[in-house]
Amino acid sequence: MKLVHLLSAASVAEAFSSRGLLKRSFYDVCENDCSLAGIPMPDHNNFGLPLEGGRSEQCPPIIIGDYNVPTASSRVCLDFVGPYLVFNVEAFSGYTTKSATVTWKLLGNMLTGPVSSAPPPFTASITCSPAASGTSFVCKLPFTDILNKPSSTSITDLLSGMCPNGDREGLGFYLAFSGEVDSSTGVVETFQQQHPCTSSRTNNICTSWSDLAEYIEVAYRCTNCRVTPAPPTLKTCSFGTAFGYQNPVGGTAKSFTLNTQSGQGCNRWGWYETPTLAELQGGISGPLYVGAGGNDITKAVDVGIWVATANALGRVTVTYLLNPPYALAEVHVKLACLPIDKCAPGQYTYNAGTIPNLPTWSNPTPLVYPTCSGGAKAALIVHAAVNILSVTSACGTPVL
């Protein structure tokens, strides 16, 4: 008489979730792709028998001969490797495996639970191939086949299908193992799975809905991938034009607005300084401001500092030091006598274009401090084109 196990969906799911299968995350798909951090995915080496309360069983046994008194025993070990459910059919001692087949059908979502009735007939099988070791056979069941998805399906969509409930129960399968082996005497024999069971069950066969069915039921759980997330990809955006400013000293202004000069392109915001050679030999510095429209520093963004120094020979070096997340795209320095004839940065004494997003820069060849006639002062303009390194998908409008 056929004995059918009538378990409710809720009882199967509850039993499966409460016993045997602990969270694990040692799965190559997780470990090899930082972008999958936090995404639920099938556990490595973590399978169980839903009709036995979720008892852990990664390697269901296979036998030659009678269920109760088998001639020989081996096992089929299940695992997830890449986007595959992998079956490793281990060799029987004293036998040579000739062929191995895994017949399978999707049981369903183990949280919503299978129905308490006999499963539909098996419709799919995969043929195993000899493993590299030469003794076992291996076959791979692609996630795309399990979920009936095209080969172009993304790994994130496949993982979502394999772990429909998130960080808990996954899917279940009906499985049947079969094949042929050669004995030492040259006799070809067949093998099949031995249904794992507790000794109290009839005929020791209890992991399918029917005790006489030629299949077992296996399920797995999922765990969130615990790999360290990949650092965000930085996008380079043009942030704006920066001018160096020197703060007043003792109430005396040290920076003067460009629009007080009548030279070409000077009708704009920005500043120049008038340091003496002695002051430069002592070193001067100040903030770098972006966006000080109307020369209003309360509207500006402080992106870093500049420092100007002169050596004993009167050669001047200007150094830019930017704060994260800002970086230099271009640098322009003007060092000439007043009045300023041109304020366009491309016409300055020193120009460095296409700087590769560096946080600091100095003019490699020091500039000659000018000798000015008629009591004119030397003017210094410190200018830069500044980028911002951002994780946003779109760049804002740069400030000129």
FISEFI-923055 format. One line per 4 residues: for each residue z, x, y of C-alpha. Coordinates in Angstrom, 1 decimal, always signed. Each point is the difference from the previous one (the first is absolute). Layout:
Z:X:Y | ...
***
This chain:
+0.0:+0.0:+0.0 | -0.9:+1.3:+3.4 | +3.0:+0.6:+2.3 | -0.8:-0.4:+3.7
+2.4:+1.2:+2.6 | +0.4:-2.6:+2.7 | +1.5:+1.8:+3.0 | -0.4:-1.3:+3.5
-1.7:+2.0:+2.7 | +3.2:+0.3:+1.9 | +2.0:+1.3:-2.9 | -2.6:+2.6:-0.9
-0.2:+1.3:+3.6 | +3.7:+0.0:+0.3 | +0.5:+1.9:-3.2 | -2.7:+2.5:+0.8
+1.4:+0.7:+3.5 | +3.6:+0.4:-1.1 | -0.2:+2.5:-2.9 | -1.5:+3.3:-1.0
-2.4:+0.9:+2.8 | +1.5:+2.0:+2.8 | -1.9:+1.0:+3.2 | -2.1:+3.1:-0.3
-2.6:+1.6:+2.2 | -1.4:+3.0:-1.8 | -3.6:-1.2:+0.1 | -2.9:+2.3:+1.0
-1.6:-2.5:+2.3 | +3.2:-0.1:+2.0 | +0.6:+3.7:+0.0 | -3.6:+0.9:+0.9
-0.5:-2.3:+3.0 | +2.5:+0.0:+2.8 | -1.8:-3.0:+1.6 | +1.3:-2.2:-2.8
+3.7:+0.6:+0.9 | +2.0:-3.2:-0.4 | -2.8:-1.9:-1.9 | +1.1:-1.6:-3.3
-1.7:+1.6:-3.0 | +0.3:-0.1:-3.8 | +2.9:+2.2:-1.3 | -0.8:+3.1:-2.0
+1.3:-0.2:-3.6 | +1.7:-3.3:+0.5 | -1.1:-2.8:-2.4 | +2.0:-2.8:-1.7
-0.2:-2.9:-2.4 | +0.3:-3.3:+2.0 | +0.9:-2.0:-3.1 | +2.9:+2.4:-0.8
+1.7:-0.3:+3.4 | -2.0:+2.8:+1.5 | +1.1:+2.6:-2.6 | -1.6:+3.3:+0.9
-2.9:+1.0:-2.2 | -2.6:+2.5:+1.2 | -1.3:+0.9:-3.4 | -0.5:-3.0:-2.3
-0.2:+1.1:-3.6 | -3.2:-0.2:-2.1 | +0.0:+0.0:-3.9 | -2.1:+0.4:-3.0
+0.8:-2.6:-2.7 | +2.5:-2.8:-0.2 | +2.2:-0.9:+3.0 | +3.2:+0.3:-2.0
-0.8:+3.0:-2.1 | -2.7:+2.0:+1.9 | -1.8:+2.9:-1.6 | +0.1:+2.0:+3.2
+1.0:-0.6:+3.6 | -1.1:+1.3:+3.4 | -0.1:-1.4:+3.5 | -2.1:-0.9:+3.1
+1.5:+1.2:+3.2 | -0.8:-1.8:+3.3 | +0.0:+1.5:+3.4 | -1.6:-0.4:+3.4
-2.2:+3.0:+1.1 | -2.1:-0.4:+3.1 | -1.5:-3.5:+0.2 | +0.2:-0.5:-3.8
+2.3:-1.3:-2.6 | -0.2:+2.8:-2.7 | +0.5:-0.4:-3.7 | +0.8:+3.2:-2.0
-0.4:-0.8:-3.7 | +2.0:+2.7:-1.8 | -1.1:+1.3:-3.4 | +1.6:-1.0:-3.3
+1.6:+2.9:-1.8 | -2.3:+1.0:-2.9 | -2.9:-2.1:+1.3 | -3.1:+0.7:+2.2
-0.8:-2.7:+2.5 | -3.6:-1.2:-0.2 | +0.1:-2.8:+2.6 | +2.4:-1.9:+2.2
-0.5:-3.2:+2.0 | +2.3:-1.9:+2.4 | -0.7:-3.7:+0.3 | +1.5:-1.6:+3.0
+0.4:-3.0:+2.2 | +1.9:-0.5:+3.2 | +3.2:-2.0:-0.6 | +0.6:-0.6:+3.7
+2.6:+0.4:+2.8 | +3.4:+0.7:-1.6 | +1.9:-1.6:+3.0 | -1.8:-3.3:-0.1
+0.2:+0.3:-3.8 | -2.3:-0.6:-2.9 | -0.2:-3.5:-1.5 | +1.7:-0.8:-3.3
-3.1:-0.5:-2.1 | -2.4:+2.1:-2.0 | -2.2:+2.3:+2.0 | -3.7:-0.4:+0.2
-2.1:+2.1:-2.3 | -0.5:+3.7:+0.8 | -3.2:+0.6:+1.9 | +0.0:+3.7:+0.8
+0.5:+3.3:-1.8 | -0.3:+3.7:+0.9 | -1.0:+2.8:-2.4 | +2.1:+3.1:+0.1
-1.4:+3.5:-0.1 | +1.5:+3.2:-1.5 | +2.5:+1.7:+2.4 | -0.3:+3.6:+1.0
+2.7:+0.9:-2.5 | -2.3:-1.1:-2.8 | +2.7:-1.9:-1.8 | +0.5:-3.2:+2.0
-2.4:-2.6:+1.5 | +0.2:-1.2:+3.6 | -1.5:-3.0:+1.8 | +0.2:-1.0:+3.6
+0.0:-3.6:+1.3 | -1.0:+0.0:+3.7 | +1.9:-2.1:+2.5 | -3.3:-1.4:+1.1
-0.5:-1.5:-3.5 | +3.5:-1.3:-0.2 | -0.4:-1.8:+3.3 | -3.7:-0.8:-0.4
-0.8:+1.9:+3.3 | -3.1:+2.0:+0.9 | +0.1:+3.7:-0.3 | -0.1:+0.3:+3.8
+3.4:-1.6:+0.4 | +2.5:+2.1:+2.0 | +3.0:+1.5:-1.7 | +2.3:-2.0:+2.3
-1.6:-3.3:-1.1 | +0.2:+1.1:-3.6 | +3.7:+0.8:+0.3 | +0.6:-3.3:+1.7
-1.6:-1.7:-3.0 | +1.9:+2.0:-2.5 | +3.3:-0.6:+1.8 | -0.3:-3.6:+1.3
+3.7:-0.4:+0.4 | +0.7:+3.2:+1.9 | +2.9:+2.2:-1.1 | +0.8:-1.8:-3.3
-1.7:-1.6:-3.0 | -3.7:+0.8:-0.4 | -2.5:-1.4:-2.5 | +0.1:-0.5:-3.7
-2.6:+0.6:-2.7 | -0.8:-1.2:-3.5 | -0.9:+3.1:-2.0 | -1.3:+0.7:-3.5
-0.5:+3.5:-1.4 | -2.3:+0.8:-2.9 | -2.0:+2.8:-1.5 | -0.9:+2.1:-3.0
+1.4:+3.2:-1.4 | -0.9:+2.4:-2.8 | +2.7:+0.8:-2.6 | +0.3:+3.4:-1.5
-1.8:-1.4:-3.1 | -2.9:-1.1:+2.1 | +0.8:-3.7:-0.2 | -0.7:-1.9:+3.3
+2.9:-2.3:+0.9 | +0.6:-2.3:+3.0 | +3.0:-0.2:+2.3 | +1.4:-2.6:+2.3
+3.0:-0.5:+2.3 | +3.5:-0.6:-1.4 | +1.7:-2.6:+2.1 | +3.2:+1.6:+1.4
+3.0:-2.3:-0.5 | +3.7:-0.3:-0.7 | +0.9:-0.2:-3.7 | +1.3:-3.5:+0.3
-3.5:-1.5:+0.6 | -2.1:-1.4:-2.9 | -2.3:+2.6:-1.5 | +1.0:+2.4:+2.9
-2.9:-1.5:+2.0 | +1.0:-1.6:+3.2 | -1.8:+1.4:+3.1 | -2.7:-2.6:+0.1
+0.1:-3.7:+0.5 | -0.8:-0.5:-3.7 | +1.6:+2.1:-2.7 | -3.3:+0.0:-1.9
-2.2:+1.0:+2.9 | -1.7:+3.4:-0.1 | +1.1:+1.2:+3.4 | +3.0:+1.1:+2.1
+0.9:-0.8:+3.6 | +0.8:+2.8:+2.4 | +0.9:+0.0:+3.7 | +0.9:+2.4:+2.7
+1.8:+0.1:+3.3 | -1.0:+1.4:+3.4 | +1.9:+2.2:+2.5 | -0.8:+0.9:+3.6
-1.6:+3.4:+0.3 | +2.7:+2.3:+1.4 | -2.3:+2.9:+1.1 | +0.5:+1.3:+3.5
-2.4:-1.8:+2.4 | -2.8:+2.0:+1.4 | +0.4:+1.0:+3.6 | -2.0:-2.2:+2.4
-3.4:+1.1:+0.9 | -0.1:+1.1:+3.6 | -2.8:-1.2:+2.3 | -0.9:+2.1:+3.1
-0.4:-2.1:+3.1 | -0.8:+1.2:+3.5 | +3.2:-0.6:+2.1 | -1.0:+1.1:+3.4
-0.2:+2.6:+2.8 | +3.1:+2.1:+0.7 | +0.9:+1.9:+3.1 | +2.8:+2.5:+0.4
+2.8:-0.9:+2.5 | +2.7:+2.3:+1.4 | +3.2:-1.7:+0.9 | +1.4:+0.5:+3.5
+2.5:+2.8:+0.5 | +2.8:-0.6:+2.5 | -1.9:-2.9:+1.5 | -3.1:+2.1:+0.5
-3.2:-1.3:-1.5 | -1.7:+2.4:-2.5 | -2.9:-2.3:-1.0 | -2.6:-1.5:+2.4
-2.5:-2.8:-0.6 | -3.7:+0.9:-0.6 | -1.1:-2.8:+2.3 | +1.2:+2.0:+3.0
-2.8:+2.4:-0.7 | -3.6:-0.8:+1.2 | -1.8:+1.8:-2.9 | -2.3:-1.6:-2.4
+1.7:-2.4:-2.5 | +3.4:+0.4:+1.7 | +0.3:-3.7:+0.9 | +2.1:-0.8:-3.1
+3.6:+0.3:-1.3 | +1.4:+3.3:-1.0 | +1.7:+3.1:+1.5 | -0.3:+3.6:+0.8
+2.7:+2.6:+0.6 | +0.1:+3.0:+2.4 | +2.1:+2.6:-1.8 | +0.3:+3.5:+1.4
-0.6:+2.9:-2.3 | +3.7:+0.8:+0.1 | +0.8:-3.5:-1.1 | -2.5:+0.2:-2.9
+1.5:+3.3:-1.1 | +3.3:-1.8:-0.2 | -1.7:-2.9:-1.8 | -0.5:-3.6:+1.1
-0.3:-3.2:-2.0 | +0.0:-3.8:+0.0 | -0.9:-3.1:-1.9 | -3.5:-1.1:-1.1
-0.6:-3.5:+1.1 | -2.7:-2.5:-1.2 | -0.8:-3.1:+1.8 | +1.7:+0.6:+3.4
-2.5:-2.2:+1.9 | +0.5:+0.2:+3.7 | +2.1:+3.1:-0.7 | +2.9:-2.2:-1.0
+1.9:+1.9:-2.6 | +2.1:-3.1:-0.8 | -3.2:-1.4:-1.7 | -0.8:+3.2:-1.9
+0.6:+1.1:-3.5 | +1.7:+3.3:-0.4 | -1.9:+1.7:-2.9 | +1.4:+3.5:+0.2
+0.5:+3.0:+2.3 | -2.1:+2.8:+1.5 | +1.2:+3.5:+0.8 | -1.8:+2.6:+2.3
+0.9:+3.6:+0.1 | -1.5:+3.2:+1.5 | +0.4:+3.6:-1.2 | +0.6:+3.0:+2.1
-3.8:+0.4:+0.6 | -0.2:-3.5:+1.4 | -1.7:-1.5:-3.1 | +0.9:-3.7:-0.5
+0.5:-1.8:-3.3 | +0.4:-3.8:-0.3 | +1.6:-1.4:-3.1 | -0.1:-3.7:-1.1
+2.8:-1.4:-2.3 | -0.5:-3.6:-1.0 | +2.4:-2.4:-1.7 | -0.8:-1.9:-3.2
-2.1:-2.1:-0.5 | -2.1:+1.5:+2.8 | -2.6:+2.8:-0.5 | -2.4:+2.0:+2.2
-3.7:-0.8:+0.0 | -1.0:+2.1:+3.0 | +1.7:+2.3:+2.5 | -1.1:+0.8:+3.6
+1.7:+2.4:+2.4 | -1.0:+0.6:+3.6 | +1.4:+3.0:+1.9 | -1.7:+0.5:+3.4
+0.7:+0.1:+3.7 | +0.4:-3.1:+2.1 | -1.8:-2.1:+1.0 | -1.1:-1.3:-3.4
-3.7:-0.5:+0.0 | -0.4:-1.7:-3.4 | +2.6:-2.1:-1.9 | -2.2:-0.9:-3.1
+1.8:+1.7:-2.9 | -3.2:+1.3:-1.6 | -0.5:+2.2:+3.1 | +3.4:+1.7:-0.1
+0.7:+3.7:-0.5 | +0.8:-0.4:-3.7 | -1.3:-2.6:-2.3 | +0.8:-0.5:-3.7
-1.8:-2.9:-1.6 | +0.2:-1.6:-3.5 | +3.5:+1.3:-0.8 | +0.8:-1.3:-3.5
+3.0:-2.2:+0.7 | +2.4:+2.9:+0.6 | +3.5:-0.6:+1.5 | -0.1:+3.3:+2.0
-2.6:+2.2:+1.7 | -0.2:+3.0:+2.4 | -3.0:+1.4:+1.7 | -0.8:+3.1:-2.1
-1.2:+2.1:+2.9 | +2.5:+0.1:+2.9 | -1.4:-1.2:+3.4 | -0.1:+2.2:+3.0
+2.3:-1.2:+2.8 | -2.3:-0.3:+3.0 | +0.3:+1.9:+3.2 | -0.4:-2.6:+2.8
-1.1:+0.8:+3.6 | +1.2:-1.4:+3.2 | +3.4:-0.9:-1.4 | -1.3:-2.5:-2.5
+2.1:-0.8:-3.0 | -1.1:+0.2:-3.7 | -0.3:-3.4:-1.7 | +0.7:-0.7:-3.7
-1.2:-3.1:-1.8 | +1.2:-0.6:-3.6 | -2.1:-2.6:-1.7 | -0.5:-1.2:-3.6
-1.7:-2.7:-2.1 | +2.6:-1.3:-2.3 | -0.4:-1.8:-3.4 | +2.6:-2.0:-1.8
+0.4:+0.1:-3.8 | +0.6:-3.6:-1.1 | +0.3:-2.1:-3.2 | -1.6:-3.0:+1.7
-3.4:-1.2:-1.2 | -1.5:-0.2:+3.6 | +0.3:+2.3:+3.0 | +1.0:-1.3:+3.4
-1.9:+0.8:+3.2 | +0.7:+3.5:+1.3 | +1.6:+0.5:+3.4 | -2.2:+2.1:+2.4
***
